């Protein structure tokens, strides 16, 4: 089922919801459809255009949001789906400093890698192999990462996510899919 970007009344991205939930928000007059997906939802008496982006009519106060959660999907989005050692297509997650040698499972120590590099590296340090990282791993920043990290995306969302740091992330992801 398609997903819809939900914006606060201030146009701040709040999250992604299934199309059905977004349609209910619009029909109950709690949200306004800003972008349409091009599809239509049909009932016995009404045909409604399916939204792609909705904005809530009332401002919702969001409690403090901590750092972006470290998930496999968000990690692959941060690294552009590429191996941080050889640049090939990433299929696995690797700890730069292996956990068996005291490395933590945090953004600064986890990278996407291809199966071959992950197997060759095993539980060794990069200096032991003479390898280098293409980019220094760091936690993603910006509200857009909470949306992009879900794995659901639509090109119509980009104008609403750009002010929140989506340009780099979407460009990396689009480079993979092309």
C-alpha positions as CSV (number, residue, x, y, z in Angstrom):
1,X,0.0,0.0,0.0
2,X,1.4,3.5,-0.8
3,X,2.5,5.8,1.9
4,X,1.9,9.5,2.5
5,X,4.1,12.2,4.0
6,X,2.4,14.0,6.9
7,X,3.4,17.6,7.6
8,X,2.6,19.6,10.7
9,X,0.6,22.8,10.3
10,X,4.0,24.6,10.2
11,X,5.0,22.4,7.2
12,X,7.5,20.5,9.4
13,X,7.7,16.8,8.4
14,X,6.1,14.6,11.1
15,X,6.2,11.1,9.6
16,X,4.9,8.7,7.0
17,X,1.5,7.0,7.3
18,X,-0.3,4.5,5.1
19,X,-2.6,5.9,2.4
20,X,-5.7,4.8,4.2
21,X,-4.8,6.7,7.4
22,X,-4.0,9.9,5.4
23,X,-7.3,9.6,3.5
24,X,-9.2,9.4,6.8
25,X,-7.4,12.5,8.0
26,X,-8.4,14.4,4.9
27,X,-12.0,13.1,5.0
28,X,-12.4,14.0,8.7
29,X,-11.2,17.5,7.8
30,X,-8.2,17.2,10.1
31,X,-5.7,17.5,7.2
32,X,-5.4,19.1,3.8
33,X,-4.0,17.3,0.7
34,X,-1.1,19.3,-0.7
35,X,0.0,16.8,-3.4
36,X,-1.9,14.1,-5.1
37,X,-0.4,10.8,-6.1
38,X,-2.4,10.6,-9.4
39,X,-4.4,7.6,-8.2
40,X,-8.0,7.7,-7.1
41,X,-9.8,6.0,-4.2
42,X,-13.4,5.0,-4.9
43,X,-16.4,4.4,-2.6
44,X,-20.0,3.6,-3.5
45,X,-20.8,7.3,-4.1
46,X,-17.5,9.3,-4.2
47,X,-14.2,9.3,-6.0
48,X,-11.4,11.0,-4.1
49,X,-7.9,11.7,-5.4
50,X,-5.3,9.8,-3.3
51,X,-2.9,12.2,-1.5
52,X,0.9,12.0,-1.5
53,X,1.5,14.8,0.9
54,X,-1.0,16.0,3.6
55,X,-0.7,18.9,6.1
56,X,-2.5,18.9,9.4
57,X,-4.8,21.8,10.0
58,X,-3.9,22.1,13.7
59,X,-0.4,22.4,15.0
60,X,0.8,19.2,16.8
61,X,3.5,19.8,19.5
62,X,6.2,17.2,19.0
63,X,8.1,16.1,22.1
64,X,11.9,16.1,22.1
65,X,13.2,13.9,19.3
66,X,16.4,12.1,20.1
67,X,19.0,11.0,17.6
68,X,18.0,9.2,14.4
69,X,17.5,5.5,15.2
70,X,20.2,3.2,13.8
71,X,18.4,0.8,11.5
72,X,19.6,-1.2,8.5
73,X,17.4,0.8,6.2
74,X,18.6,4.1,7.5
75,X,22.2,3.0,7.4
76,X,21.9,2.0,3.7
77,X,20.3,5.3,3.0
78,X,23.1,7.2,4.7
79,X,25.8,5.3,2.8
80,X,23.9,5.4,-0.5
81,X,23.6,1.6,-0.7
82,X,27.3,1.4,-1.5
83,X,30.1,-0.5,0.2
84,X,32.2,2.0,2.2
85,X,35.4,0.0,1.4
86,X,35.3,-0.8,-2.3
87,X,32.3,1.2,-3.6
88,X,30.4,-1.9,-4.8
89,X,26.7,-2.6,-4.0
90,X,26.3,-3.0,-0.3
91,X,24.5,-6.1,1.0
92,X,25.5,-6.2,4.7
93,X,26.4,-4.1,7.7
94,X,29.9,-4.0,9.1
95,X,31.4,-2.6,12.3
96,X,34.6,-0.5,11.5
97,X,36.0,-1.5,14.9
98,X,34.7,-5.0,15.3
99,X,32.4,-5.7,18.3
100,X,34.7,-8.5,19.3
101,X,37.4,-5.9,19.8
102,X,35.3,-3.4,21.8
103,X,33.5,-1.6,19.0
104,X,30.1,-0.3,19.6
105,X,26.9,-0.5,17.5
106,X,26.6,3.2,16.9
107,X,26.4,5.4,13.8
108,X,30.1,6.4,14.0
109,X,31.2,2.7,13.9
110,X,28.8,1.1,11.5
111,X,29.0,1.1,7.7
112,X,27.3,-0.6,4.7
113,X,29.6,-3.1,3.0
114,X,29.5,-5.7,0.2
115,X,29.5,-9.4,1.2
116,X,33.1,-9.9,-0.1
117,X,34.6,-7.0,1.9
118,X,32.7,-7.9,5.0
119,X,34.0,-11.5,4.7
120,X,37.6,-10.5,4.0
121,X,37.6,-7.9,6.8
122,X,36.1,-10.3,9.3
123,X,37.0,-9.1,12.9
124,X,40.1,-7.2,11.9
125,X,40.9,-3.5,12.1
126,X,41.3,-1.5,8.9
127,X,45.0,-0.8,9.5
128,X,45.7,-4.5,9.7
129,X,44.4,-4.8,6.1
130,X,45.7,-1.5,4.8
131,X,42.1,-0.4,3.9
132,X,40.5,3.1,4.0
133,X,36.9,4.2,4.3
134,X,35.5,6.2,1.4
135,X,33.7,8.5,3.9
136,X,34.0,8.8,7.7
137,X,30.8,7.4,9.2
138,X,28.7,9.9,11.1
139,X,25.2,10.0,12.4
140,X,22.7,11.6,10.0
141,X,21.2,14.9,11.0
142,X,18.0,16.7,10.2
143,X,14.3,15.9,10.4
144,X,14.3,14.5,6.8
145,X,16.3,11.5,8.0
146,X,13.4,10.3,10.1
147,X,11.3,10.2,6.9
148,X,14.0,8.8,4.5
149,X,15.1,6.2,7.0
150,X,11.6,4.6,6.9
151,X,12.4,3.5,3.3
152,X,9.1,5.0,2.0
153,X,9.7,7.8,-0.4
154,X,8.1,9.7,-3.2
155,X,9.7,12.3,-5.5
156,X,6.8,14.7,-4.7
157,X,8.0,14.8,-1.0
158,X,11.3,16.4,-1.9
159,X,10.2,20.1,-1.9
160,X,8.8,19.6,1.6
161,X,11.9,17.7,2.9
162,X,14.6,19.9,1.4
163,X,14.6,22.6,4.1
164,X,15.3,19.7,6.6
165,X,18.4,18.2,4.9
166,X,16.9,15.8,2.4
167,X,18.9,16.9,-0.7
168,X,22.0,14.8,0.0
169,X,20.1,11.7,1.2
170,X,17.6,11.6,-1.7
171,X,20.5,12.2,-4.2
172,X,22.4,9.3,-2.8
173,X,19.3,7.0,-2.9
174,X,18.4,8.1,-6.4
175,X,21.9,7.4,-7.5
176,X,21.5,3.8,-6.4
177,X,18.1,3.2,-8.0
178,X,19.2,4.6,-11.4
